[in-house]
Amino acid sequence: MIVAEIAASIVECVIMAEFLTRCLGAKNEELKIPEAAVCAFLLFANITVCPLFTDVEMLSVATMLIIEMAYSIFFLKGKIYKKVFVVFINGITMILINTTVLMLLGKVLSENVGDLITGNGVARLLVLFLTKFLYFLVTRFLLKFNGTGSYDFGKSEWIMLLSIFTVTFIVGIAVLECTVNGTNTEIFMMASVSGLILINIISYILILRMNKENAERTRAMLLEIQIKEHTESIHEMHRMYEEIKQLRHDAKHWITGSLALIRKRNYDEAEKYLAGLMEEKIGTIRDYVMTDSDVINAIINSKLSEASEKGIDVQASVGKEIGETDVYGLSVALANLLDNAIEGCMRIQGKRKIYFEMFVDGEYLKVFVKNTYDKRGIDLETRKENKKLHGFGVKSVKDFCENNDGFVNFYEENDEFCANMWITVNKICLFTS
């Protein structure tokens, strides 16, 4: 029986640590398993040691929460509100399962709850099996639910959710204490369990509602970004068109002036005149890329020209064709990637550089952007005028990639911040520089 108790405790602790890790995600993927193992060991030590000093279940539960919170804060991702939320969910799940199993088995087997906890017979083995099995199944369901969407609530929403689950947790602890001590009555048992179930049903509905509202808000933000970028591309194309019209108009006068100097055999003055025109007029207009899409050309040339005007060293290598894809969606993604690169460069005082590469390779359009950056500036507050759109640019790029059977990676390499984006296209093209 001792072996069964130890095995059940180990299984429970492993499920706890694994649930937290999968729900929140590890900060360091390479150390994910060792860190989770340490958390599970500490939880097991708590379960083993606490009963030796006190019979109060609350103390063991409180210590368990402290261990889980410390593990979540130091080793897992996410906002503090979400971490507290997940820890409470984990604790509530375990308490509800243990309490429900003890009460139902006590009723069905006509056994005293205390005997089910401290006994050595078949009933105790049944309790151990059912509690751990149900705990495993419920955590699988919660993980599946967690993976259906992003639940990035605001501060007030997190506080409301945490308040609900805190009440649930306290009531659950009270019910568990009464159950263990054998002081519960049938009416108290039914009322408590019903209350807990009702609270959590309401919480579930609130979560779904808030998630729907957040999803709608996110879509609105992304639409605002797309409209903004599309508007900018149209304005840029219009500006380039007007510049071309002006060049065509002025070209007649430049040619007339040049011919006049040449006819007078004033070749030196003609050379100076033409050199001045190249420097002043023609030199200011630069096409970094020339693809088969005017929209893409306008976006990339506009962003790279903006970068150059801000003193950033710009290098570009782009294929002539971009393949069959969502041009306007691609333009928004490219604009966001280049905006982030420019913003990253403007945060540093030293050498500023952006390298942009785009070409079709087989069935993929590959985009590579890298820029110099200040490591201390990562995850800091945006300097964009419209701060409410901060973070949605990256999300817009990720959504575009997902919709086009592709992906995007962001990483650091050799003191440079890199973005690598692949999307599926249907047309193979030759690469040109």
C-alpha atoms as one frame of an Amber mdcrd trajectory, in Angstrom:
protein
   0.000   0.000   0.000   2.899   2.344   0.733   4.222   1.751  -2.765   0.784
   2.552  -4.226   0.573   5.781  -2.178   4.025   6.889  -3.328   3.303   5.999
  -6.950  -0.016   7.902  -6.866   1.665  10.966  -5.343   4.393  10.918  -7.981
   1.821  10.656 -10.781  -0.176  13.558  -9.302   2.907  15.786  -9.004   4.054
  14.986 -12.542   0.587  15.861 -13.899   0.620  19.160 -11.961   4.031  20.216
 -13.286   3.264  19.072 -16.834  -0.086  20.884 -16.852   1.491  24.188 -15.779
   4.330  23.820 -18.287   2.081  23.044 -21.250  -0.479  25.683 -20.325   1.997
  28.555 -20.003   5.023  27.410 -21.985   8.621  27.232 -20.798  10.900  30.264
 -21.044  13.821  27.992 -21.900  12.827  25.028 -24.074  16.157  23.288 -23.532
  15.664  23.246 -19.743  11.906  22.594 -19.830  12.046  18.954 -18.696  14.640
  19.413 -15.894  12.782  22.445 -14.504   9.440  20.604 -14.575  11.077  17.627
 -12.868  12.358  19.861 -10.044   8.864  21.329  -9.627   7.341  17.827  -9.471
   9.941  16.762  -6.892   9.191  19.764  -4.656   5.463  19.082  -4.901   6.074
  15.446  -3.977   8.211  16.506  -1.018   5.397  18.794   0.109   2.811  16.002
  -0.078   5.129  13.665   1.843   6.451  16.029   4.523   3.454  18.227   5.442
   1.277  15.398   6.895   4.125  14.560   9.285   3.753  17.931  11.027   0.061
  18.807  10.746  -3.322  17.328   9.902  -4.550  20.629   8.468  -5.096  20.104
   4.750  -5.010  23.854   4.142  -1.291  24.060   4.973  -0.367  21.412   2.419
  -2.516  23.092  -0.234  -1.050  26.540   0.540   2.499  25.188   0.231   1.540
  23.517  -3.035   0.292  26.853  -4.400   3.506  28.611  -3.368   5.643  26.010
  -5.156   3.509  26.192  -8.309   3.535  30.010  -8.336   7.315  30.153  -7.858
   7.784  27.681 -10.713   5.412  29.646 -12.970   6.973  33.039 -12.212  10.607
  32.041 -12.663  10.478  29.422 -15.402   7.251  29.829 -17.403   5.949  32.412
 -19.869   2.901  34.681 -19.618   1.559  37.579 -17.619   1.374  37.280 -13.853
  -2.440  37.299 -13.984  -2.523  34.309 -16.307   0.004  32.442 -14.149  -2.094
  32.947 -11.006  -5.192  31.947 -12.987  -3.648  28.691 -14.235  -2.299  27.813
 -10.772  -5.752  28.336  -9.232  -7.400  26.294 -11.990  -4.974  23.475 -11.288
  -5.655  23.576  -7.545  -9.420  23.813  -7.951  -9.442  20.893 -10.372  -7.540
  18.681  -7.973  -9.652  19.650  -4.940 -12.973  19.157  -6.749 -11.924  15.762
  -8.069 -10.616  14.538  -4.707 -13.665  15.801  -2.821 -16.177  14.425  -5.317
 -14.522  10.984  -5.472 -14.308  10.728  -1.666 -17.935  11.715  -1.163 -19.341
   9.497  -3.927 -17.297   6.437  -2.988 -18.163   6.925   0.666 -21.814   6.953
  -0.321 -21.620   4.020  -2.746 -19.422   1.795  -0.578 -20.992   2.932   2.710
 -17.500   3.733   3.912 -16.352   6.480   6.254 -14.465   9.189   4.346 -11.672
   9.069   6.894 -11.189   5.353   6.211 -11.031   6.054   2.487  -8.170   8.459
   3.141  -6.172   6.505   5.706  -7.283   2.925   4.937  -5.175   0.153   3.440
  -7.821  -1.841   1.619  -9.228  -2.074  -1.861 -11.360   1.033  -1.289  -8.227
   3.131  -0.765  -6.664   1.752  -3.959  -9.865   2.624  -5.799  -9.663   6.208
  -4.449  -6.052   6.556  -5.594  -6.796   5.216  -9.064  -9.960   7.252  -9.661
  -8.578  10.568  -8.383  -5.396  10.395 -10.469  -7.163   9.035 -13.556  -9.852
  11.736 -13.448  -7.238  14.401 -12.714  -5.331  13.281 -15.812  -8.464  13.326
 -18.007  -9.625  16.755 -16.796  -6.176  18.321 -17.307  -6.112  16.882 -20.870
  -9.446  18.560 -21.532  -8.244  21.851 -20.055  -5.082  21.736 -22.163  -7.168
  21.128 -25.269  -9.394  24.039 -24.319  -6.330  26.207 -23.641  -5.028  25.505
 -27.138  -8.171  26.645 -28.933  -7.269  30.303 -28.751  -5.363  33.093 -27.090
  -6.818  34.343 -23.827  -4.987  37.611 -23.447  -7.442  39.431 -21.204  -7.059
  42.892 -19.786  -6.123  43.595 -16.169  -9.707  44.076 -14.992 -10.849  40.882
 -16.718  -8.088  38.845 -15.100  -8.972  40.281 -11.674 -12.624  39.345 -12.140
 -11.732  35.794 -13.168  -9.256  35.409 -10.321 -11.863  36.630  -7.829 -14.315
  33.983  -9.002 -11.778  31.184  -8.832 -10.426  32.371  -5.486 -13.908  32.036
  -3.992 -14.231  28.632  -5.614 -10.878  27.578  -4.234 -11.705  28.669  -0.678
 -15.072  26.902  -0.744 -13.406  23.797  -2.166 -10.847  23.766   0.636 -13.618
  24.119   3.224 -15.552  21.234   1.687 -12.422  19.086   1.544 -11.637  19.798
   5.214 -15.157  18.906   6.261 -15.076  15.763   4.133 -11.741  14.613   5.537
 -12.813  15.333   9.116 -16.147  13.629   8.605 -18.138  16.683   9.728 -20.137
  17.164   6.522 -23.799  16.442   6.270 -25.536  15.240   3.130 -27.258  18.631
   2.685 -23.993  20.522   3.179 -22.253  18.210   0.751 -24.847  18.639  -1.997
 -25.110  22.404  -1.504 -21.339  22.894  -1.575 -20.710  20.747  -4.629 -23.655
  22.305  -6.471 -22.366  25.768  -5.600 -18.902  24.953  -6.862 -20.238  23.497
 -10.107 -22.494  26.541 -10.639 -19.641  28.976 -10.029 -17.400  27.210 -12.499
 -20.137  26.971 -15.161 -20.636  30.733 -14.851 -16.883  31.226 -15.041 -16.687
  29.073 -18.157 -19.419  31.136 -19.841 -17.635  34.351 -18.887 -14.375  33.049
 -20.317 -16.035  32.160 -23.617 -17.758  35.544 -23.779 -14.620  37.510 -23.000
 -12.596  35.450 -25.444 -15.160  36.182 -28.177 -15.026  39.902 -27.391 -11.223
  39.834 -27.389 -11.192  37.978 -30.701 -13.484  40.611 -32.221 -11.296  43.375
 -30.808  -8.212  41.699 -32.233  -9.834  41.371 -35.665 -10.735  45.061 -35.556
  -7.152  45.965 -34.694  -5.782  43.792 -37.490  -8.259  45.305 -39.938  -7.141
  48.765 -38.868  -3.534  47.782 -39.567  -4.432  46.411 -42.979  -6.392  49.519
 -43.918  -3.503  51.701 -42.727  -0.912  49.771 -44.732  -3.102  49.583 -47.835
  -3.701  53.335 -47.615   0.014  53.957 -47.280   0.752  51.756 -50.301  -1.818
  53.630 -52.388  -0.387  56.979 -51.271   3.136  55.808 -52.034   2.160  54.586
 -55.487   0.410  57.911 -56.131   3.504  59.820 -54.971   5.781  57.770 -57.213
   3.390  58.320 -60.134   3.418  62.079 -59.569   7.213  62.051 -59.376   7.399
  60.196 -62.683   4.994  62.705 -64.274   7.142  65.575 -63.018  10.292  63.905
 -64.294   8.731  63.442 -67.730   7.713  67.087 -67.743  11.120  68.332 -66.601
  13.042  65.965 -68.889  12.195  68.112 -71.943  13.795  71.164 -70.346  16.855
  69.157 -69.226  17.332  67.745 -72.721  16.856  71.194 -74.292  19.429  72.714
 -71.946  21.902  69.895 -72.561  21.508  70.108 -76.340  22.038  73.864 -76.248
  25.357  73.474 -74.382  26.466  70.664 -76.716  25.641  72.695 -79.864  27.800
  75.481 -78.515  30.530  72.845 -77.985  30.566  73.781 -74.314  31.129  70.164
 -73.299  32.482  70.870 -69.826  29.404  72.861 -68.885  27.153  70.207 -70.397
  28.889  67.520 -68.345  28.537  69.580 -65.127  24.907  70.291 -65.975  24.077
  66.597 -66.522  26.068  65.531 -63.437  24.101  68.016 -61.357  20.833  66.668
 -62.688  21.895  63.115 -61.832  22.832  64.115 -58.330  19.900  66.407 -57.586
  16.995  64.863 -59.466  17.631  61.336 -60.629  19.762  60.311 -57.674  16.976
  61.033 -55.167  14.707  58.435 -56.717  15.875  54.920 -55.980  14.233  51.629
 -56.696  15.617  49.056 -54.321  13.445  46.337 -55.795  11.611  45.757 -59.048
   9.227  42.818 -58.784   6.266  42.001 -61.004   3.913  43.660 -58.487   3.580
  47.448 -58.356   1.993  47.214 -54.913   4.917  45.219 -53.485   7.401  47.541
 -55.204   5.718  50.592 -53.706   5.707  49.158 -50.162   9.279  47.846 -50.141
  10.819  50.849 -51.914   8.900  53.220 -49.659   9.998  51.525 -46.428  13.622
  51.098 -47.535  13.756  54.708 -48.744  12.368  55.813 -45.374  15.082  53.799
 -43.667  17.777  55.310 -45.864  16.546  58.856 -45.190  16.882  58.115 -41.442
  20.547  57.258 -41.861  20.143  53.483 -41.944  22.410  51.493 -44.236  20.049
  49.548 -46.508  20.863  46.417 -48.490  18.310  44.519 -50.557  18.325  41.443
 -52.740  14.962  40.564 -54.276  13.717  38.212 -56.959  11.811  39.674 -59.899
   8.695  37.505 -59.455   6.827  36.910 -56.212   4.611  34.049 -57.295   0.848
  33.682 -57.014  -0.149  34.881 -53.582  -2.280  37.421 -51.708  -0.468  40.575
 -52.806  -2.243  42.926 -50.423  -1.831  40.576 -47.485   1.846  40.211 -48.373
   2.240  43.996 -48.598   0.871  44.385 -45.060   3.186  41.660 -43.729   6.243
  43.187 -45.430   5.335  46.673 -44.204   5.094  45.399 -40.626   8.405  43.528
 -40.830  10.207  46.570 -42.245   8.518  48.955 -39.769   9.771  46.776 -36.911
  13.262  46.717 -38.440  13.322  50.516 -38.788  12.036  50.980 -35.250  14.681
  48.581 -33.942  17.453  50.476 -35.749  16.283  53.851 -34.445  16.680  52.633
 -30.865  20.461  52.415 -31.143  23.166  55.058 -31.360  25.786  53.082 -33.289
  25.764  51.721 -36.828  22.274  51.157 -38.184  21.751  48.541 -40.859  18.852
  46.693 -42.495  19.225  43.751 -44.828  16.174  42.657 -46.837  15.946  39.555
 -49.006  12.962  38.063 -50.848  12.808  35.350 -53.477  10.797  32.335 -54.583
  12.300  28.925 -53.907  10.179  26.076 -55.209   6.710  26.413 -53.735   7.729
  28.980 -51.131   8.200  32.729 -51.177  10.991  33.357 -48.677  11.496  36.689
 -46.926  14.447  37.445 -44.688  14.832  40.702 -42.748  17.589  41.477 -40.277
  18.552  44.689 -38.516  20.939  45.955 -35.896  19.250  46.524 -32.561  19.736
  47.252 -28.897  19.138  44.088 -26.863  17.863  46.216 -24.039  15.088  47.465
 -26.333  13.479  44.078 -26.854   9.950  43.883 -25.431  10.058  47.511 -24.379
   7.201  49.875 -24.998   6.692  50.828 -28.620   7.606  54.267 -29.910   4.925
  54.191 -32.590   2.403  56.998 -32.544  -0.523  54.606 -32.388   0.435  52.616
 -29.285  -2.800  50.630 -29.217  -1.599  48.768 -32.307   1.576  47.644 -30.575
   1.951  43.898 -30.894  -0.761  43.536 -33.505   1.742  44.038 -36.335   3.531
  40.824 -35.406   0.206  39.042 -34.947  -0.863  40.272 -38.388   2.277  38.740
 -39.916   1.709  35.429 -38.090  -1.937  35.284 -39.171  -0.964  35.991 -42.787
   1.584  33.163 -42.701  -0.906  30.715 -41.188  -3.493  31.604 -43.829  -0.928
  30.914 -46.562   0.433  27.627 -45.199   3.627  29.266 -44.045   5.399  30.397
 -40.930   7.482  33.233 -39.477  10.325  33.038 -36.967  11.842  35.857 -34.921
  15.275  35.357 -33.398  18.620  36.962 -32.494  21.860  36.193 -34.324  25.256
  37.932 -34.164  23.889  41.050 -32.444  21.150  41.346 -35.073  17.406  40.844
 -34.857  16.127  38.550 -37.598  12.743  37.733 -39.092  12.386  34.737 -41.406
   9.040  34.379 -43.223   7.977  31.606 -45.600   4.627  31.443 -47.407   3.324
  29.010 -49.992   3.112  30.184 -53.631   2.264  28.370 -56.834   4.810  29.725
 -59.246   8.534  29.054 -59.573  10.769  31.963 -60.628  14.458  32.611 -61.209
  16.329  34.643 -58.625  17.778  38.015 -59.570  19.774  40.469 -57.485
